[in-house]
Amino acid sequence: MYRHSRLVGILGCAATLAIVGCSANSSMAPTTGSTAAQVGATRVAHYMGTRYAAHNVVPNVSGILFTYFNGPVLLNPKVYFIFWGYKKYGDPDKVAKLLEAYAKVEGASPHNNDYVQYYDIVGSKTNYITNPKKQFGGAWFDNTNPVPESPTDAQVAQESLNGVAKFGYDVNASYVVATPHGHSSEGFGTQFCAYHSSVQQGSNLVSYTNLPYMPDAGAACGANYMQAPKDESAIDEGVTIVEGHEYGESITDPNPGLGWYNFEYGEIGDACAWLDIANDTFGKKSYTMQPMYSNASESCVQSYSP
């Protein structure tokens, strides 16, 4: 019953409000695959709205709860970056270097500890998400496949599967397709900053993120948001804000809408999107981040201790 009603709601929202509309900060919309067998199934993408789309009515969010809808979570999270065409089309703001440095220190951080309160249930067993120290799985600079000027979701999904072929399949992984400068999907910077989704490859569910070249969107996706920390430039602040948002949501809801979800606010990053942005510490490093929602405290938090 839930799965049917969820799909009807998503389709209605998408038809009425296009990309940004199911809540103030995000939306889910059905996306169809290409003719390639690997990405032919219908997928649901969950978008992070731009800074200007967020919280037009409610300035702060508290006292809500996210519900578990019986799907998977990433119990031992790991992130793999697929830098699609970065060397061919350019990386003037050194986004790749920043993402790799950030991914190497986010594991076991107080910020990512928020996710350990969430879980999945398989059979009668409750399995809690962990926050291992080593969450950086690797980076691949794919310069063999040309990047369209505006990649479709089917093309991004296929590139994520190219990444799976490169790295191997990891049931706990978020495969991040980072598109290069000047080659972002339609709607980037005006309607959304990034999104995550999933694609079925045989019996394997692949969680992937479409991460456009954030500095291209300027302030709409976090550039020059505040005084930049020592390990990040002001033009790149949106990179860690948005990737942190998408990674946390991929961990807790890798198959959008079937993990931890709230019908009014979306996923745990959406309730806190563009609120109380801060320069968080990750060991000896500092990066600009948004808080994530904690069911335990029913509030947006930058760190969590069970």
CORPEVEN-V879353 format. One record per pair of residues at least 12 apart in sequence whose C-alpha atoms are under 7 Angstrom apart, sorted by the first residue. I is the first residue (numbers start at 1). J is the second residue. If there is no record, write none. Layout:
i = {I & I}
j = {J & J}
This chain:
i = {10 & 10 & 11 & 11 & 14 & 19 & 20 & 20 & 23 & 23 & 23 & 24 & 24 & 24 & 24 & 25 & 25 & 25 & 25 & 25 & 25 & 25 & 26 & 26 & 26 & 26 & 26 & 26 & 27 & 27 & 28 & 28 & 28 & 28 & 29 & 29 & 29 & 30 & 30 & 30 & 30 & 31 & 31 & 31 & 31 & 32 & 33 & 34 & 38 & 39 & 39 & 39 & 39 & 43 & 43 & 43 & 44 & 44 & 45 & 45 & 45 & 45 & 46 & 46 & 46 & 46 & 47 & 47 & 47 & 47 & 48 & 48 & 48 & 48 & 49 & 49 & 49 & 50 & 50 & 50 & 50 & 50 & 50 & 50 & 51 & 51 & 51 & 51 & 52 & 54 & 54 & 61 & 61 & 62 & 62 & 63 & 63 & 64 & 65 & 65 & 66 & 66 & 66 & 66 & 67 & 67 & 67 & 68 & 68 & 68 & 69 & 69 & 69 & 70 & 70 & 70 & 70 & 71 & 71 & 71 & 72 & 72 & 72 & 73 & 73 & 73 & 73 & 73 & 73 & 73 & 74 & 74 & 74 & 74 & 74 & 75 & 75 & 75 & 75 & 76 & 76 & 76 & 76 & 76 & 77 & 77 & 77 & 77 & 78 & 78 & 78 & 78 & 78 & 78 & 79 & 79 & 79 & 79 & 79 & 79 & 80 & 80 & 80 & 80 & 80 & 80 & 80 & 81 & 81 & 81 & 81 & 81 & 81 & 81 & 82 & 82 & 82 & 82 & 82 & 82 & 82 & 82 & 83 & 83 & 83 & 83 & 83 & 83 & 84 & 84 & 84 & 84 & 84 & 84 & 84 & 84 & 85 & 85 & 85 & 85 & 85 & 85 & 86 & 86 & 87 & 88 & 89 & 89 & 90 & 90 & 91 & 91 & 103 & 103 & 104 & 104 & 104 & 105 & 105 & 106 & 107 & 107 & 107 & 107 & 107 & 108 & 108 & 108 & 109 & 110 & 110 & 111 & 111 & 111 & 112 & 113 & 113 & 113 & 113 & 114 & 114 & 114 & 115 & 116 & 116 & 116 & 116 & 118 & 147 & 148 & 149 & 149 & 150 & 150 & 150 & 150 & 151 & 151 & 152 & 156 & 156 & 157 & 159 & 160 & 160 & 160 & 173 & 174 & 174 & 174 & 175 & 175 & 175 & 176 & 176 & 176 & 176 & 177 & 177 & 177 & 178 & 178 & 178 & 178 & 179 & 179 & 179 & 180 & 180 & 181 & 181 & 184 & 184 & 189 & 189 & 189 & 193 & 194 & 194 & 194 & 195 & 195 & 195 & 196 & 196 & 196 & 196 & 196 & 197 & 197 & 197 & 197 & 198 & 198 & 207 & 207 & 207 & 214 & 214 & 215 & 215 & 221 & 222 & 222 & 223 & 223 & 223 & 223 & 224 & 225 & 229 & 229 & 229 & 230 & 231 & 231 & 231 & 232 & 237 & 240 & 240 & 240 & 241 & 241 & 241 & 244 & 245 & 248 & 249 & 249 & 249 & 268 & 268 & 269 & 269 & 271 & 272 & 272 & 272 & 272 & 273 & 274 & 275 & 276 & 276 & 277 & 277 & 277 & 278}
j = {28 & 29 & 29 & 30 & 29 & 191 & 49 & 191 & 264 & 265 & 266 & 53 & 54 & 55 & 56 & 48 & 49 & 53 & 54 & 55 & 270 & 273 & 46 & 47 & 48 & 49 & 266 & 270 & 46 & 47 & 44 & 45 & 46 & 47 & 44 & 45 & 46 & 42 & 43 & 44 & 45 & 43 & 44 & 45 & 153 & 154 & 154 & 154 & 201 & 154 & 157 & 158 & 199 & 197 & 198 & 199 & 197 & 256 & 195 & 196 & 197 & 256 & 195 & 196 & 197 & 256 & 192 & 194 & 195 & 196 & 192 & 193 & 194 & 195 & 191 & 192 & 193 & 189 & 190 & 191 & 192 & 193 & 220 & 221 & 220 & 221 & 222 & 274 & 220 & 273 & 274 & 271 & 299 & 298 & 299 & 298 & 299 & 298 & 295 & 298 & 260 & 261 & 262 & 295 & 260 & 261 & 262 & 259 & 260 & 261 & 258 & 259 & 260 & 120 & 121 & 258 & 259 & 120 & 258 & 259 & 120 & 254 & 259 & 119 & 120 & 251 & 252 & 253 & 254 & 259 & 129 & 172 & 173 & 251 & 252 & 128 & 129 & 130 & 172 & 129 & 130 & 131 & 132 & 172 & 135 & 172 & 173 & 251 & 135 & 136 & 137 & 172 & 173 & 174 & 135 & 136 & 137 & 173 & 174 & 175 & 136 & 137 & 138 & 139 & 174 & 175 & 176 & 138 & 139 & 140 & 175 & 176 & 177 & 178 & 139 & 140 & 141 & 142 & 163 & 176 & 177 & 178 & 140 & 141 & 142 & 177 & 178 & 179 & 141 & 142 & 143 & 147 & 177 & 178 & 179 & 180 & 141 & 142 & 143 & 146 & 147 & 180 & 141 & 180 & 143 & 143 & 180 & 181 & 180 & 181 & 180 & 181 & 135 & 136 & 134 & 135 & 136 & 282 & 283 & 282 & 131 & 132 & 133 & 134 & 135 & 131 & 132 & 133 & 282 & 303 & 304 & 302 & 303 & 304 & 131 & 131 & 303 & 304 & 305 & 294 & 303 & 304 & 129 & 128 & 129 & 130 & 131 & 252 & 183 & 183 & 183 & 184 & 183 & 184 & 185 & 186 & 184 & 185 & 185 & 177 & 210 & 199 & 177 & 175 & 177 & 208 & 207 & 207 & 208 & 250 & 207 & 208 & 209 & 208 & 209 & 210 & 211 & 209 & 210 & 211 & 210 & 211 & 212 & 213 & 211 & 212 & 213 & 212 & 213 & 213 & 216 & 212 & 213 & 217 & 220 & 221 & 221 & 210 & 211 & 212 & 209 & 210 & 246 & 208 & 209 & 210 & 246 & 250 & 209 & 254 & 255 & 256 & 254 & 255 & 250 & 254 & 255 & 238 & 239 & 235 & 236 & 238 & 237 & 238 & 235 & 236 & 237 & 238 & 237 & 237 & 279 & 286 & 287 & 286 & 285 & 286 & 287 & 287 & 288 & 287 & 288 & 289 & 288 & 289 & 290 & 289 & 269 & 269 & 267 & 268 & 269 & 292 & 293 & 292 & 293 & 293 & 291 & 292 & 293 & 300 & 290 & 290 & 290 & 290 & 291 & 289 & 290 & 291 & 290}
